[in-house]
Amino acid sequence: MIDQWEARMILRRAAGIATANVDGLLLAMLVLPLGIGVTVLYSASNESMARVSGQLINIAVAFAVMWLAAKVPPNHLMRVALPAYLFGLALLAGVALFGEVANGARRWLNIGITRIQPSELMKIAVPMMLAWFFHRFEDHRRVYHYALAAIILALPVGLIVRQPDLGTAILIAASGFYVLFLAGLSWRVIGGLALVALAAGPLVWNVMHDYQRQRILTLLDPSQDPLGAGYHTIQSTIAVGSGGLAGKGWLNGTQTHLDFLPERTTDFIFAVYSEEFGLIGNVILVVLFLALIGRGMIITANAPNTFSRLLAGAVTLGFFTYAFVNMGMVSGILPVVGVPLPLISYGGTSLVTVCLGFGILMSIHTHRKLVQT
């Protein structure tokens, strides 16, 4: 028989194994916005316990993925960076050739037992690949290395834009750019690229899909199509503004519960939160996000080698981009591109991707003394 003392020791050892390599501070910073997300989801879904239960399952799966990622040393991630990138690129090519079409977009690949969205894999695989690439040439980087890195980034982004999935393409392009920037890309080059992008604006406009052009026109003047393309922007900005300083109170959002607000559990859940918790609630949420970003940047600054530093920086700034793009589109300052609010919106795929990134941050932090520099 096991006595009480032995039982406690076994539980302590099990807890120690479970929490090893997990950054407790970063975990606590994740739990708070996730709790806010579940609370807002209950209201946004018209008090649907089935929806809340589904999100709790998503959180459990995401945490399991994060825990596993935290156990993997960064040098192992470095070894799989190139295979993961090539595998993801092959899957994207498979989507272009054999993917399933849903709502006018070809984004999913049927592999028999389930459907997968390869573009989600590339949110992590692309910055890993670029970090590995610059780590290999850290002692003798030349201009052509940045040109090759740009091609590495452009291939998956181009395939994803073609699906079309502009929101995911923007996120992946941003994460790749962050790696290039942290790897020492000159401000002169960045300024030159910005000028080239502005000059190429008319050409880009001509090759954009009709719905993409409409989103930009709607951003400039949502009232030109108030019941069509401008409906989402108009209703979300009304909800954000009607929250005032302290909000209308939990479960009391009129835009939400009178069914004016579309996609209120996913892409536009920030509008629900703003209406019910107001400016004060928004400030609290932004502070929580900034705390996560700050913790990520501290881990980035203390990373032991080039690969870890570039990957940690890309994951952290990628999270910032997630939040900024969603809040911007809900507030009417950015086009609607279908990007969920990280840790808050309902959905499993994006939540798993975000938590995978934070698991990598935990791995970089806890293995920093073990990684060879």
C-alpha positions as CSV (number, residue, x, y, z in Angstrom):
1,M,0.0,0.0,0.0
2,I,1.2,3.5,-0.8
3,D,1.0,5.8,2.2
4,Q,0.0,9.5,2.1
5,W,3.5,10.8,2.0
6,E,4.5,8.6,-1.0
7,A,1.3,9.6,-2.8
8,R,2.2,13.3,-2.4
9,M,5.7,12.7,-3.7
10,I,4.4,10.8,-6.7
11,L,2.0,13.7,-7.5
12,R,4.8,16.2,-7.1
13,R,7.0,14.3,-9.4
14,A,4.2,14.0,-12.0
15,A,3.5,17.8,-11.7
16,G,7.2,18.5,-12.1
17,I,7.4,16.4,-15.2
18,A,4.2,18.1,-16.6
19,T,5.4,21.6,-15.9
20,A,9.1,21.2,-17.0
21,N,10.0,23.5,-19.8
22,V,6.8,25.5,-19.4
23,D,7.3,29.2,-18.7
24,G,4.9,29.8,-15.9
25,L,4.8,33.6,-16.4
26,L,4.0,33.2,-20.1
27,L,1.4,30.6,-19.3
28,A,-0.3,32.9,-16.8
29,M,-0.4,35.6,-19.4
30,L,-2.1,33.3,-21.9
31,V,-4.7,32.0,-19.4
32,L,-6.1,35.5,-18.7
33,P,-7.1,36.5,-22.4
34,L,-8.3,32.9,-22.9
35,G,-10.6,33.4,-20.0
36,I,-11.9,36.7,-21.4
37,G,-12.4,34.9,-24.7
38,V,-14.6,32.2,-23.3
39,T,-16.6,34.8,-21.3
40,V,-17.2,36.9,-24.4
41,L,-18.0,33.8,-26.5
42,Y,-20.8,32.8,-24.1
43,S,-22.4,36.2,-24.8
44,A,-21.6,36.3,-28.5
45,S,-23.1,32.8,-29.1
46,N,-26.4,33.7,-27.4
47,E,-25.4,31.8,-24.3
48,S,-24.7,28.6,-26.2
49,M,-23.0,26.1,-23.8
50,A,-22.3,23.8,-26.8
51,R,-20.2,26.6,-28.4
52,V,-18.4,27.3,-25.1
53,S,-17.7,23.6,-24.6
54,G,-16.3,23.3,-28.1
55,Q,-14.0,26.2,-27.4
56,L,-12.8,24.6,-24.2
57,I,-12.0,21.5,-26.1
58,N,-10.0,23.7,-28.6
59,I,-8.1,25.2,-25.7
60,A,-7.3,21.8,-24.3
61,V,-5.9,20.6,-27.7
62,A,-4.0,23.9,-28.1
63,F,-2.4,23.6,-24.7
64,A,-1.4,20.0,-25.4
65,V,0.3,21.2,-28.6
66,M,2.0,24.0,-26.7
67,W,3.2,21.7,-24.0
68,L,4.7,19.3,-26.6
69,A,6.3,22.2,-28.5
70,A,7.8,23.5,-25.2
71,K,9.5,20.1,-24.8
72,V,11.3,20.2,-28.2
73,P,14.7,21.8,-28.0
74,P,15.4,24.6,-30.5
75,N,18.2,22.6,-32.2
76,H,15.6,19.9,-33.1
77,L,13.4,22.6,-34.5
78,M,16.3,23.8,-36.6
79,R,16.7,20.3,-38.1
80,V,13.1,20.1,-39.2
81,A,12.8,23.6,-40.5
82,L,13.7,22.8,-44.1
83,P,11.6,19.5,-44.3
84,A,8.7,21.3,-42.7
85,Y,8.9,24.2,-45.3
86,L,9.2,21.8,-48.3
87,F,6.4,19.6,-47.0
88,G,4.1,22.7,-46.5
89,L,5.0,24.0,-50.0
90,A,4.1,20.6,-51.4
91,L,0.8,20.7,-49.6
92,L,0.1,24.2,-50.9
93,A,0.8,22.9,-54.4
94,G,-1.6,20.1,-53.8
95,V,-4.3,22.6,-52.7
96,A,-3.8,24.5,-56.0
97,L,-4.1,21.3,-58.0
98,F,-6.6,19.1,-56.0
99,G,-8.0,21.3,-53.2
100,E,-11.6,21.5,-52.3
101,V,-13.5,24.7,-53.2
102,A,-15.7,26.2,-50.4
103,N,-17.3,29.7,-50.6
104,G,-15.3,30.5,-53.7
105,A,-11.9,29.7,-52.3
106,R,-9.7,26.7,-52.7
107,R,-8.0,26.4,-49.3
108,W,-8.6,22.9,-48.1
109,L,-6.9,19.6,-49.0
110,N,-8.7,16.3,-48.4
111,I,-6.3,13.6,-47.2
112,G,-8.9,10.9,-46.7
113,I,-9.5,10.8,-43.0
114,T,-9.9,14.6,-42.7
115,R,-9.4,18.0,-44.4
116,I,-6.4,20.1,-43.7
117,Q,-5.6,23.8,-44.4
118,P,-1.8,23.8,-45.3
119,S,-1.6,27.6,-45.1
120,E,-1.9,27.3,-41.2
121,L,1.3,25.1,-41.2
122,M,3.2,27.8,-43.1
123,K,2.6,30.4,-40.4
124,I,5.2,28.5,-38.4
125,A,7.2,26.7,-41.1
126,V,8.0,29.9,-43.0
127,P,9.7,31.8,-40.1
128,M,11.4,28.6,-39.1
129,M,12.8,28.2,-42.6
130,L,14.0,31.8,-42.8
131,A,15.5,31.6,-39.3
132,W,17.4,28.5,-40.3
133,F,18.5,30.0,-43.6
134,F,20.0,33.1,-41.9
135,H,21.5,31.0,-39.1
136,R,23.5,29.1,-41.7
137,F,24.9,32.3,-43.2
138,E,25.2,34.4,-40.1
139,D,29.0,34.9,-40.5
140,H,28.9,36.0,-44.2
141,R,25.6,37.4,-45.2
142,R,25.4,39.2,-48.5
143,V,22.7,41.1,-50.4
144,Y,21.9,38.0,-52.4
145,H,21.1,36.1,-49.2
146,Y,18.2,38.5,-48.5
147,A,17.1,38.1,-52.2
148,L,17.0,34.3,-51.8
149,A,15.1,34.7,-48.5
150,A,12.6,37.0,-50.3
151,I,12.0,34.2,-52.8
152,I,11.6,31.6,-50.0
153,L,9.0,33.9,-48.5
154,A,7.3,34.8,-51.8
155,L,6.6,31.2,-52.9
156,P,4.1,30.2,-50.2
157,V,2.7,33.7,-50.0
158,G,2.0,33.6,-53.7
159,L,0.3,30.2,-53.5
160,I,-1.9,31.4,-50.6
161,V,-2.9,34.6,-52.3
162,R,-3.9,32.5,-55.3
163,Q,-6.4,30.4,-53.2
164,P,-7.4,33.3,-52.5
165,D,-6.7,33.8,-48.7
166,L,-5.5,37.4,-48.3
167,G,-5.7,37.4,-44.5
168,T,-3.4,34.4,-44.1
169,A,-1.1,35.6,-46.8
170,I,-0.6,38.9,-45.0
171,L,0.1,37.2,-41.7
172,I,2.8,34.9,-43.3
173,A,4.3,37.7,-45.3
174,A,4.5,39.8,-42.1
175,S,6.2,37.0,-40.1
176,G,8.7,36.4,-42.9
177,F,9.4,40.2,-43.1
178,Y,10.1,40.2,-39.4
179,V,12.8,37.6,-39.8
180,L,14.4,39.6,-42.6
181,F,14.3,42.7,-40.5
182,L,15.7,41.1,-37.4
183,A,18.4,39.5,-39.6
184,G,19.7,42.9,-40.4
185,L,17.8,44.0,-43.5
186,S,18.9,47.6,-44.2
187,W,16.5,50.5,-43.7
188,R,17.5,51.7,-47.1
189,V,16.4,48.5,-48.6
190,I,13.1,48.6,-46.7
191,G,12.5,52.2,-47.8
192,G,13.3,51.2,-51.4
193,L,10.9,48.2,-51.3
194,A,8.2,50.5,-49.9
195,L,8.6,52.9,-52.8
196,V,8.5,50.0,-55.3
197,A,5.4,48.7,-53.6
198,L,3.7,52.1,-53.9
199,A,4.8,52.4,-57.6
200,A,3.4,48.9,-58.2
201,G,0.1,49.8,-56.7
202,P,-1.8,50.2,-60.0
203,L,-0.5,46.9,-61.3
204,V,-1.4,45.1,-58.0
205,W,-4.9,46.7,-58.2
206,N,-5.4,45.3,-61.7
207,V,-4.5,41.7,-60.7
208,M,-6.5,41.7,-57.5
209,H,-9.8,39.8,-57.3
210,D,-13.0,41.8,-57.4
211,Y,-13.9,41.1,-53.8
212,Q,-10.4,42.3,-52.7
213,R,-10.8,45.6,-54.6
214,Q,-14.3,45.9,-53.1
215,R,-12.9,45.5,-49.6
216,I,-10.5,48.4,-50.1
217,L,-13.2,50.6,-51.6
218,T,-15.5,49.7,-48.7
219,L,-12.8,50.7,-46.2
220,L,-12.8,54.2,-47.8
221,D,-16.5,54.5,-47.8
222,P,-18.6,51.7,-46.2
223,S,-21.8,53.6,-46.8
224,Q,-21.6,53.0,-50.6
225,D,-22.9,49.5,-50.0
226,P,-24.5,49.5,-46.5
227,L,-26.4,46.2,-46.9
228,G,-23.6,44.4,-48.8
229,A,-19.9,44.8,-48.7
230,G,-20.0,47.7,-46.2
231,Y,-22.3,45.9,-43.8
232,H,-19.7,44.2,-41.6
233,T,-17.7,47.4,-41.2
234,I,-20.7,49.6,-40.4
235,Q,-22.2,47.2,-37.8
236,S,-18.8,46.5,-36.1
237,T,-17.9,50.2,-35.8
238,I,-21.4,50.9,-34.4
239,A,-20.9,48.2,-31.8
240,V,-17.4,49.4,-30.8
241,G,-18.6,53.0,-30.5
242,S,-21.8,52.2,-28.6
243,G,-19.8,50.6,-25.8
244,G,-18.7,53.9,-24.5
245,L,-16.4,54.1,-21.5
246,A,-17.6,51.2,-19.4
247,G,-19.7,49.2,-21.9
248,K,-23.3,48.1,-21.8
249,G,-22.5,45.1,-19.5
250,W,-22.0,41.4,-20.1
251,L,-24.8,39.8,-22.1
252,N,-26.3,43.3,-22.8
253,G,-24.8,44.2,-26.1
254,T,-27.7,45.3,-28.4
255,Q,-25.8,44.9,-31.7
256,T,-24.9,41.4,-30.7
257,H,-28.2,40.1,-29.3
258,L,-30.4,41.8,-31.9
259,D,-28.4,40.0,-34.6
260,F,-27.0,43.1,-36.3
261,L,-23.4,42.0,-35.9
262,P,-22.1,39.3,-38.3
263,E,-19.5,36.7,-37.6
264,R,-19.7,37.7,-33.9
265,T,-18.1,34.5,-32.5
266,T,-15.1,34.6,-34.8
267,D,-13.7,37.5,-36.8
268,F,-15.8,40.2,-35.2
269,I,-15.8,39.0,-31.6
270,F,-13.8,42.1,-30.6
271,A,-16.9,44.2,-31.5
272,V,-18.9,42.2,-29.0
273,Y,-16.3,42.7,-26.4
274,S,-16.0,46.4,-27.1
275,E,-19.8,46.9,-26.9
276,E,-20.2,45.0,-23.6
277,F,-17.0,46.1,-21.8
278,G,-16.3,49.5,-23.4
279,L,-13.0,51.4,-23.6
280,I,-12.0,50.2,-20.1
281,G,-12.3,46.6,-21.2
282,N,-10.4,47.3,-24.4
283,V,-7.5,48.9,-22.5
284,I,-7.3,45.8,-20.2
285,L,-7.2,43.5,-23.2
286,V,-4.6,45.6,-25.0
287,V,-2.4,45.6,-21.8
288,L,-2.7,41.8,-21.6
289,F,-1.6,41.5,-25.3
290,L,1.2,43.9,-24.7
291,A,2.4,41.9,-21.7
292,L,2.5,38.8,-23.9
293,I,4.4,40.6,-26.6
294,G,6.8,42.1,-24.0
295,R,7.5,38.7,-22.6
296,G,8.1,37.3,-26.1
297,M,10.5,40.1,-26.8
298,I,12.4,39.5,-23.6
299,I,12.8,35.8,-24.6
300,T,13.9,37.0,-28.1
301,A,16.6,39.3,-26.6
302,N,17.9,36.4,-24.4
303,A,17.9,33.8,-27.1
304,P,21.2,31.9,-27.3
305,N,21.7,31.9,-31.1
306,T,20.6,33.4,-34.4
307,F,18.0,30.7,-35.2
308,S,16.3,31.0,-31.8
309,R,16.4,34.8,-31.8
310,L,14.9,35.2,-35.3
311,L,12.3,32.6,-34.7
312,A,11.3,34.0,-31.3
313,G,11.1,37.5,-32.7
314,A,8.9,36.4,-35.7
315,V,6.5,34.4,-33.4
316,T,6.1,37.4,-31.1
317,L,5.7,40.0,-33.7
318,G,3.4,37.7,-35.7
319,F,1.1,37.6,-32.7
320,F,1.2,41.4,-32.6
321,T,0.2,41.4,-36.3
322,Y,-2.7,39.0,-35.6
323,A,-4.1,41.3,-32.9
324,F,-3.5,44.5,-34.8
325,V,-5.1,43.4,-38.1
326,N,-8.2,42.0,-36.3
327,M,-8.7,45.1,-34.1
328,G,-8.0,47.4,-37.1
329,M,-10.5,45.7,-39.4
330,V,-13.2,45.6,-36.6
331,S,-12.6,49.3,-35.9
332,G,-12.8,50.2,-39.5
333,I,-9.2,51.4,-40.1
334,L,-8.2,48.3,-42.1
335,P,-10.0,46.2,-44.8
336,V,-11.9,43.1,-43.7
337,V,-9.5,40.3,-44.4
338,G,-10.9,37.4,-42.3
339,V,-8.3,37.3,-39.5
340,P,-9.5,36.1,-36.1
341,L,-8.6,37.8,-32.8
342,P,-5.9,35.6,-31.2
343,L,-6.9,33.8,-28.0
344,I,-10.3,35.4,-28.1
345,S,-12.1,34.3,-31.3
346,Y,-13.9,30.9,-31.5
347,G,-12.0,28.3,-33.6
348,G,-9.4,25.5,-33.2
349,T,-7.0,26.0,-36.1
350,S,-5.9,29.5,-35.4
351,L,-5.8,28.8,-31.6
352,V,-3.6,25.8,-32.1
353,T,-1.2,27.8,-34.4
354,V,-0.9,30.6,-31.8
355,C,-0.3,28.2,-28.9
356,L,2.2,26.3,-31.0
357,G,4.1,29.6,-31.4
358,F,4.0,30.2,-27.7
359,G,5.2,26.7,-27.0
360,I,8.2,27.4,-29.3
361,L,8.9,30.6,-27.2
362,M,8.8,28.5,-24.0
363,S,11.2,26.0,-25.6
364,I,13.6,28.8,-26.6
365,H,13.4,30.3,-23.1
366,T,13.9,27.0,-21.1
367,H,16.5,25.5,-23.3
368,R,18.6,28.7,-23.7
369,K,21.5,27.3,-21.7
370,L,21.5,24.0,-23.5
371,V,21.6,25.3,-27.1
372,Q,25.0,25.5,-28.6
373,T,25.9,29.0,-29.8
